Amino acid sequence: MRKIALISEHASPLATLGGTDSGGQNVYVAHLARQLARSGYLIDVFTRADSKSQNQVVRWLPNVRIVHVTAGPRHFIPKEAMLPHMEQFSRSVLRYAHRQKIPYDLVHANFFMSGMVARQLQQALDIPFVITFHALGLVRRLSQGQADGFPDIRFAIEKQLMRDAARIIAECPQDRLDMEALYDAPGDKIDIVPCGFDPEEFAPLAVDARQQLGFGQEDFIVLQLGRMVPRKGVDNVIRATAILQQRYGTPAQLVIVGGNTECPDPVMTPELGRLMELAQSLGIADSVKFTGQRGRDQLRYYYSAANVFCTTPWYEPFGITPVEAMACGTPVVGTAVGGIKTTVVDGETGYLVPPNDPDALAERLAWLQRHPHMAQRLGWAGMRRAYRQYTWRNVASRISDVYEAAIEAATPYGTEARVAAAGDAGLSG
């Protein structure tokens, strides 16, 4: 039975989603671990301890443990501030592996800082590592400029990790192109494997979702759902809603789901404060509903209640929420960036628009409002596409193939020798 160490320094499977640093990577790690365990792998997920009340080891699911690693203060810190703590993170993981005498077969790093940890395990235990970057520093810098809080050293770290990894998992074709063009990454080591959705979580509902949420049956509801950070472009959707009302005469209701707290609090989530002020200044505050954070079990009701789901980030390595919306039979209008321009087929499952273009977004929303039967056809086509290509079961199967290729290509190294290597690294306490 293969033993896999999943490293995800800032994105725990146990975190509540919708906050500043809780989003797609958390979903990815959680569902990948679950599906790999179901197919026979033993999984340890290593993530940074950010609370004094956390147990070091949480037996989360059969064959899946969450290991909270001491690295810096045991409270929340933004991921941009974690880089100085990665050396301690690496030492803690190696010490754990030695004490538990766990002969891991492979390490899967998620994000570049996790890659730094994985490389330490590779060197100490002589096992291969694969990496999913989830976001690339140079792409982020190009889109965010000075708003990017990571230091420039990130770029060199990412480039070296692409050299050292046994395999690199790109989440979409654009992800691979960016690695090759911006980092000169070796293309023969890159596998394109998308993110996914869980059919047990997201599917068209048999119940009336609008009635469950208290929404009007005749309202044209536009949904935006995800992390409340500037790069997600939620302000673009608010501006488009204002144009939709003022230019097209469409009485749309915009529902915005996300934030650091269940009740929308601009102090706890500063981006919400900026967005609330924008809606007020545009004269549509009464047409914009901020729900705050919602649990995973509630999200399908929002997807199903909406006439259309909008996702308009400046950049997006993949974008899981469009796939979740598609799985619920809801048409998607998204920006033609990153993975969105792969998952959303323009004119077939929804529409693609340029980033930061509220006029183009409003035009598509107005068209969908005027053509509800076509909108329904787009939604059903999206659902078929989601089920064909983007279930987590299929994703995990493809990643399992990546693992096996990396392990097979690695120099054979016995279980006892790997355990001894951890001891030789000076990690006996």
N, C-alpha and C positions, 0 to 999 in steps of 0.2 A: 504494500500500500504506500503510495507516494506521500511524502510529507513536504508541504509547501509553507514557506514563510511569506506572508503578504505584508509589505511595509506600507503604511499610510500615515505619515507623521502628523498631519493636521486634520485628517478626515476620518473620523471613527464611524463604523457602522451603527454605533449606539447613539450618535448625536441626533438631535431634533433638527429637521431640515428647514431651510428658509432663511437662516441667519447669514451673517456676513461671510463666514467661512464654511458653511454647511450647505452642500448642494450636490452637483452631479457626481463628484468623486466619492462622496459618502455612499451614494446609491450604487455606484459601480462596484466598490469594494464589498459592500454588503451582499449584493445579489450574486456577484461572482463567487464569493466564499460559500454562500449557501448552495449554489448549483454544483460547484466543484465537490463539495462534501457529499452531495447526493450521488455523485458519480464515483465515489470511492476514495477521494483524496482526504488526507488529514490536514487541516488548515489552522495555522496560528496567524492572527492578524495583530500586528504590532502598531500601536498608535500612542501618541504622547499623552501622558496623564495630565489632565487639566483641572483636576479637583482633588482635594484632600480626602474626600469620602469614597473615592473609587477603589475597589478591590484590584489587586494587581492582575489577577486572572479571573475572567468571567467566562464560564462555560455557556456560550450563547445558544448554540444549536448542536445537534449531534455532529461530532467530528469538527466543530468550529469553536475555537477559543479566541477571546479578545484579550490581549496582553497589554496592560497599561504601562508604558515605559517612562521612567523618570528621566526627564530631560528639561532642565530649567525649572521655573516655578510651577507649582501644582495649581495653576489657575489659568484661565483663558489668556492667551496672547495671540495677536494676529499672526498669520503664517509668515508675513513679511519680516517678523522679528524672531523667527525660529532658527535661522541659519547658524547663529553662534552656538546653539545647543545640540547640533547634530553629532558632534563628536561624542558627547555624553550619551546620546541616544544609541549610537553604534556600540559603545562599550556595554551599555545596559542590555542590549539585545544579545550580544555575544556571551555575556555572563549568564544570561538566562538559558541560552542554548547549551552552555557547558554544564550548568547545574542540573538541568533537566535531562541531559544526555540524549538530546534529540538530534538524530542524524538527518537534517533537512536535505532533500534532494535538489531543491531549487528555491531561489528567492525571486519574488515578483514585486518590484518597486513601483509605487504610484506617486508621481510627482518627482521633480529633480532632487529635492532634499532626501526623499526616501531612496533615491538612486545612490546618493552618497553613502547611506547606511548599507545598502545592498552590496556595494563595491567592497566595503569593509568585510562583510560576511564572505564574499567571494574569495578574498585574499586569505582570510583566516581559516575558512573551512574548505576551501578548494571546491566550491560548488558554483554552478552557473547562475547568472541572474538575467532576468528579462525586465523590461521597463515600459510602462505606459506613462507618458509625460503629463497628459491631461491638459496642459497648457504649455506653450513654448515662450521662453523669456523674450526672444527677439520679436516674435509676433505681438506679444503683449505690449512691448515697448513701442512698437510701430503704431499701435492703435491707441495707447493711453498716454504716450509721451511722459511728461514729468509726473503725471499722476501715478505712475508705476512705482511702487515702494520698494522693489527688490534692487539690490546693488548690481552693478555691471558684471561682477564676477560670476553671476548666474550663467551668463552666456558661455563662458569658457567651461564651466562645470558641465553644462548640458552637452556641449560638443564632445568633451572627453568621455562622458557616460555613453554616448552613442558609439564611441570606439570600443569601449570596454564591455558593453552588454553582449550577451550571447544572442539575444533577439530583441528587437524593438517593436512594440505594438503601436501602430498608428490607428487612430480612431476613425479616420476617413481619408479619402484620397488627397484632400488639401493638406491634411496633417503630414502625410508622407512627402508631398511636394515641398512643403515648408522646411522639413528636416533636410532634404537633399539640397535645396537651393540656398538656405540660410546657414546651414551647419556643415555642408558637405558630408552628410551622413551616408554610410555605405548602404545603398539601396537593396543589396542582396540580403541584408539582415532585417529588413523591415517587413512586417506582416500587417495588413490592414484588417482589423477586426473592430466592428462598431460596438457601441453600447446597446442597451436593450431595455425591455420592459417586462414586467411579470403579468401574465394573463390572469393570475389570481387576484391581482391588484387593480388592473385596468382593462375594462371591457364595457361595452354599452350596457346601461342599466335597465333592468325590467321595471324599476320603480320610477316615479316622476321626480327627477333630480331637482327641478325647480321648486316643486312643492316642499321637498325636504329642506331646501335652503331658504325658503321664503321669498323667492324671486317671482316677479310678475310673469304670467304665462305669455303675454304678448310682447314683452320687451325684447329688443335686439341687444343681446348680451355679448360683450367683448371681454375675453378673459386674458389676463397676464398673470403668470405664476412663476415664482422662482426666487432666487436670492436678490435682495434689495441692495445692489451696488451699482454705481454709475454705468459700468461697461455693459450692463444688461439692457440699457436703452429703454427703460420703462418710461422715461420722459417723452420719448418719441411716440409711444402709444397714447399718452395723455394729449399731446399736441394733435395727433391724428383724430382723436375723439372730438376735440374742439372743432376741427375742420369738418368732420363728419356732420356735426350738428349745425354749424353756422353756414357752411357752403352747400351741403347736400340736404339739409333739413331732416336728417335722420336722428330720431331721439334715442341714441345709443346709451346703454348703461355699461360703464367700464368697471370691471371687478378686478382688483389687484390683490393677489394672495401672496403673502410672504412677510418676513420681518423676524426680528430676534425675540419677539414676545407674542403671546396669543392675542392680546389687545394691541392694536396699532399704536406704538409709542415712539414719537419722533426723537425723544431723548435717548432711548435704548437703540433705536435704529435711525441714525441721522439722515440717511437717504430718504426715508419715509417723510421726514419733515420737509426736505427739499421738494419732493413730489407733491405733497399736500399744498405747499405754497404755490407751486406751478399751476395746479388745478384751480386754485382760488384766483390766481391772476388771470387765467384764461376764461373765467366766468362759468366753469363747469363743475365746481366743487360738489354740487348736488347730484351730479351724474357719475361721480367716481366713488366707488365703495372700496375702502381699504379694510381688508378682513383681519390682517395680522397673520401670524403663523398658524398653520393648520397641519394636523397629523396626516400621515400617509394614507390612513384609512378613509379620510374625508376628501382627498383630492379628486377621486374619480367622480364624485358628485359635482364638483365644480367644472371639470372637463365636460361632463355629460350635459350640464345645464347650459353651457355656452353655445352661442351660434357660431362663434369662431374663436380660435385661440391665436394670440399674437405673441411672437417672440422676435424681438428686434435688437439683438446685441450688436455692438461694434465689431466684435469678433467672438467666435465660439469654437473651441476645439472639436466638440461634437454637438452637444445639446440634447439632453435626454427628454426634456419636457415636450418637445414637438412629437416625439415618438409616443409618449404616454397619451397625448391628446388624440393622435391618430388612432391609437388602440381603442379609444372610447368612441370613435366614429365622428370626431369633430374636425372640420377643415382647419388648416393651419395657414396663416400668413406670416412668413418669416423673412429675415434679411438673408441675402445671398452671400453668406459667409460660412467658412468652416464646414462642419458636418451638416448644417441645415440645408445647404444647397445640394446635398446628397440625399438626405432623408425625405425632404419635401420635393416632390416632382411638380414643377411649375405647370399649372393648368390641368393636372391630373389628380393630385391629392391636396392641393392648396395653391398658394401663390408665393413667389419670391419677389422681394422689393429691395432696393438699395438701402444700406444702413443710413441712419440719420436723415431720412426723407419722409417726414410725416405726410406730405402731400400724396406721395405714391401709395403709402399705406392707407390713407383715408379713401383714395379712389378705389382700391381693392375692397375695402370694407363696405363701401357704398354699393359696389356691384354685387357682393354677396347678399347684402340686405335686400336688394331688389330682385334677386334670383334665388329664392330659398330652395327650389327643387334642385338647381345645379349645385348649390352649397351642400345639400344632402348627398348628392352623387360624389362630390369630392371627398366628403367625410367617409363614406363607405369605401371608396377606393383607398383612402389612407389606412383604414382599418385592415383591409386585405394585405396591403403592403407591409404594415407593421407585423402582422402575424406570420407572413412569409419570411421576413428577413431579420426581425429585431427582437425575438424573444430571448430572454437571458439564458434559457436552456441551450439555444443554438449558439449564442455568444460563448458560453462556457465550453461548449464542445470544441469550438474553433481555437479557443485559448489553450485548452488541453493539448491540442495538436502542436501548438507553439511550444508548450512546456516539453513535450516528449521529444521534439526535434532538438531543443536546446540541451536536454539531458543526454540524448544519444550522441550529440556532437562533442560533448564534454569528455575530457580525459577520464577514463574509468578510475574510480576512487572508492575504496571500500567503506562500508559503514563504520567499522571500528576505527579506521584511520581518520575519518572525518571527525568523529567524536574526540579522538586524541589530539587532532589539530586545534580544536577549540581550547584544550588544556594547554597546549604548547604556546598558544597566543598569550598566555599569562592571565587567564580569566578565572582562576580558581577561587576568587573571592575578593 
